[in-house]
Amino acid sequence: MEVKKKDIRALSKEELRDFFVSNGDKAFRGNQVYEWLWSKSAHSFDDMTSLSKGTRQMLDENFVINHIQVDTMQRSKDGTVKNAVRLHDGLVVESVLIPTKTRTTACVSSQVGCSLDCRFCATSRLKRMRNLNPDEIFDQVAAINKESLLYYNKKLSNVVFMGMGEPLMNYNNVIKSIEKITSPEGLGMSPKRITVSTSGVPKIIKKMADDEVKFNLAVSLHSAIDEVRTSIMPFNATFPLKDLKEALEYWYEKTERMITYEYVVWGGLNDKKEDINALIQFCKHVPCKVNLIEYNPIGDPEFKQASPEAINNYISNLEMHDITVNVRRSRGKDIDAACGQLANKS
């Protein structure tokens, strides 16, 4: 029976060094391989041209590199790029490059499908197949960095975990991927340029605070009234707003970093004065800013775009209470790459 080879990227640098020593080679060879795997994102052992042919053959006999493949790439008329990423087991996730005049942002996935049940999101309609490994998350960022250099002549500047999946339901792997993305031996990005977006898992938000993470936190809120939020995001019945509020207060107490609330306004759902007032009260608990996000239809008639008047009411009332508010216009709608649209339709 054929023995299944281990993915070499599951090994630490120390384990790679030990492997070479145990095979009669020098420990520094492990450093070389580690650099090829992470700094240079090698797809195969043959790419590791600084190693002898015999060394590459030995690696090939013992390990595999389960690198992602960009199956299809679509470019929007607004410059957004969507990748359909095929994993080593044939499953597919999507990631997006979002360009602006000043920066390029990678929106990456953390799960195949999603663990949660937000009714307005196309991804939530896909069954969660599995969590992504740290290297699979890293590979999405590395691939988009190459596209950013190719199409926009600039290195990737920001990463947001706002693609497919709930990042906090794959916490350990997300953290390991961020360690690689921010490491000088990886992509060397600043953690201040990374944002992890969650629908709100209080226990893990507290754990992040205890772990003293350095990246930013965004919360997909959409209503500060329990009944309304549960109708939009049914898991809110398990993780109600009082528990989320307590976790966010704990986060700020530990990190002293403000929170971003992502908030879609829908016509007839959360566009009334009472919805605005509830959001204002929720924003008073910890320093924050609000991103009002344009809704991108997924074929459900219950969810309708709010009127410009409703959006303006949110803006004026939030600003009246000195709450920073930004309106985020969607990018890549023509290729189903906008917020909430990722559903493997490529």
N, C-alpha and C positions, 0 to 999 in steps of 0.2 A: 504494500500500500504506500502511495506517495505521501511523504511527510510534507505538511503544509508549512511553507516558509514564513518566518516572522517578518512583519513590516519593520524595516530597519529604523524608521523614524520613531518607533516606540522606545528606542534605546536612548539613554542620556549620553552626554559626552563621555562621562566616566565609564559607562558600560561599553561604549565603543572602544575606548582606550584599553580596557581590560580584554576585550575580544581580540584585539591585535596582539597584545602581550601573550595571551594564552595560545596564539597561533604562531608564536616565534617571531613576531615583528615588533617594531618600535611603537611605544604608546602614542607618539605624536601623530601617527598615521590616523588614529581615531579623531584627532583634531581636524585633520584635513577632510576626512569624510563628513564630519559634522558641519564644516563650513560649506561643503558642496550641497549638503542636504537643505540647509536653512538659509545661509546668506545668498547662495547662488541658485537655489530652488532646482537642483538637478532632477530630471525626470527619470534618468536611468543611470546605471553604473558606468556605462560607456561614455556618458557625458563627463565623468570625472577624469579629465585628461592628464592631470598632474600625478595620477596613480599609475603604476605599472600595469601592463595587461594581465599579469598573473594575479595581482591584488584585486583588480576589477573582477576577474573570473572567480576568485575565492568569495568575494562579496555576493556575486550572482548565485553561487552554489548554496549560500546560506540564508540569503535574505531576498525580499522584494521591496520595491518602492511603490506603494499603492497611491500613485499620484492621480489627481483629478484630470479629466479631459474636458475641455470646453467643446461640447457637442455642437451647439449652434450659437452664433452671436448675432444679435439684432441691434441695429442702430436707429434710434428715433430721429425724427426731423429736428428735435431740439438738442441733439447731441448726446442724449442718454444712450448708454450701451447696456444691453441685457445679455447675460451669459446663461445658457442652459448647461449646467455642470454635471457630467456623468461621473459617478463614483465607481470604485473598483468592483462593487457588487452589482453594477448595472442600474442602481437607483439614480434619480436625477433631482437636483435642487437648482435654484436660480440665485444669481447675484447680479448687482447692478452698479455701473459706474455713472455717477451724477456729476457733470461738470458745471462750473460757474466761471465767471471771469477771473475770480481770485483763487479758486481751489478746485480740487477734484475729490470726490467722496466715494468710498466703496460701501455699498449696502450689502451685507453678507448674511447668509443663512446659518442657523445653528442646529436645525433638526430637519429630517426628511418628513414633511408634513408638519403637524403642530399638536402639542399636548393639550391645548386649550380650545375653547369653543366660541370665540368672538363671532357673532352672527353676521357682521358686516364684512368679514375678511375672507377672501377666496381661499387662502392657505388653510384656514381652519376646517374647510370642507374636505381636505385631504386627510386620510388616516395617517396618524404618526407611525412611520415605519421604524425609525431608529434615530438615535442621537448621532450627530456628526463627531468624528474624532478631531482632536486638536489640529492634526496635520491637514485635514480636509477643510477646516475653517481657514487655516493659514494659507493654503493653496488658493482659495478664492481671492484673498487679499493680494497675494503675489501676482496672480493672473491679471487682476484689475490694475495693479501698479504698472505692469508691462503695457497694458492698453492705454493707460494715462500718459505714459511716456511716448507711445507710438502716435496717438491721435492728438494729444494736447501738449506734447513736449514739456511735460512737468511731472515730477514725482507725485504719487498719491499723497494727499495732505490730511485726509480724515477717514475714519472708519466708523460706521454705525452698524450695530447689531439690530437691524430692523427688517431683515429678510424673513425667510420662512422659519417658523419655529419660535418657541418661547425660550430665550437664552437662559433664564434662571432654572428651567427644568433640565438643563444640560450644563449646570454650573461648573463642575470640575473641568470639563473639556473646554468650555469657553475661557476659563481662567488660564488654562495651560496654553491655549492658542494666543491669548493676549500677551502672555509672557514671551512667546516666540516673536510675535509681531513687534513688540517693544524692545526686545533684546538687541544690543549692538551686534550680536552674532546672528540675528534674524534680519528683520527689516528696519530696525532701529527707529521706529516711530515713537513719538512722545505719547504716553498714556493720556495726556490732557487732550489729545486729538481723537480719542476713542470714546464713543458713547454706547453704553449698553441700554437697550430699551426693553422694558418689561411691562406686561399687563398687570403686574402687581402680585408678587408672591412674598408676603410679609416676612416669613421665616428666613428666606434667602437674602432679602434686602438687609436684614439685621446681620446675617453672616458676612455679607460683603463689607459692611461697616467694621465688623470685628476683624476681618482679614486685611483691613486698611488698604483697600484697592485704591488706585490712583486715577482710574478712568471716571468718566461722567455717567450720571444716571438720568434716564428719561423714563417717565411712566405714561403708559397709554391709558388715559383716564376717561375721557368722553362723557362722564357725568359724575357729579358730586352728590347725587341723590341715590341711595341704595336701590330703591325699586326700579328706577330708570336704568341704572348701570347694570343691574342683574338682567333686565330685559334685553339689553344690548350684548352683555358679556355674562352669560349664565354662571360662570365659575365665581362671580362676585358673591354668590350665595355662600360659598365656602370661605372666601377671603374678603369679608365685608370691608367697607370704607373705614370703619373705626380701627380695624387691625392694620390696614394699609397706612392710615394716618400715624398710628403709633410707631410703625416701622420706619416711616419717613422722618419722623421726629428723632428717632434713634440714629438714623443715618446722618442727619445734619449735626446732631450733638457730637458724633464721633468724627466726622470728616470735615465739617464746616464748609461743605460745598453745596451750592444751590441745586435744585432739582428742576428739570424741564418737564412740564406736563404737555403731552400730546393730546389734542382735543379736536375731534370732528364734530361739526354742528350739522344735524339733520333736520329737515323740515318736518314739523309735527312730532318730533321725538324729544329733542332737548334744546329747543329754540325759544323757550318762554322765559319771562322775567325771573321766575322762581329757579330756573336752571342756572341763569347767570348769577343770581344771588348766592346759590349754593356753592358755585365754583369760587366766587370771591371769598366766601367764608373758609373754604378748604385751603385756598392759597395763603391764608393768614397764619397757618400752622408752622410753616417753614419757608425760608426765602426761596423764591421760585420764579420761573418765567413760564408763559403759556405760548405754545405754538398752535395756532388754529390751522387745521389741515383741511385742504379741499377734499371732499369725498369723491372717490372713484367708483362708479357703479359696477356691480358684479352680477347684475341680472335679478336682484331681489327688489320687487316693487315696494316693499315696506320701507326701504332706506332711500330717501330722496335728498338731493342737494338742498341745503338751506338757502333762503333768499339772501340777496346782498344786504337787505335791511337787517336781517337777523345777525349776520356776521358783524355788521357795523355796530349793532347794539352791544354785542359782546365786547368789541374793541373799546368803545367809548366808556362802558361801565368798568371794565378792567383798568383802563388808564386813569379813570376818575379815582380809583383806589390805589394808584401808584404801583400797579402790577404790570410788569413788562409783558407785552403781547406782540407776537409776530404772526403774520399770515403766510403760510407755506403753500405756494402754488405747486401743483403736482407736475412731475416731469416724467416723460416716457409713456404717456397714456396710450399713444398709438401703437405701442408694442407690448401693452399689458405689463409695464415695468413700474407703474406708479404704486404708491403706498396702498397695501391691501389687495393688490391685483396678482401677486405672485402665486401661480397655480399650475406651473408646468404646462403652459399652453403654447410654448415655443414650437 
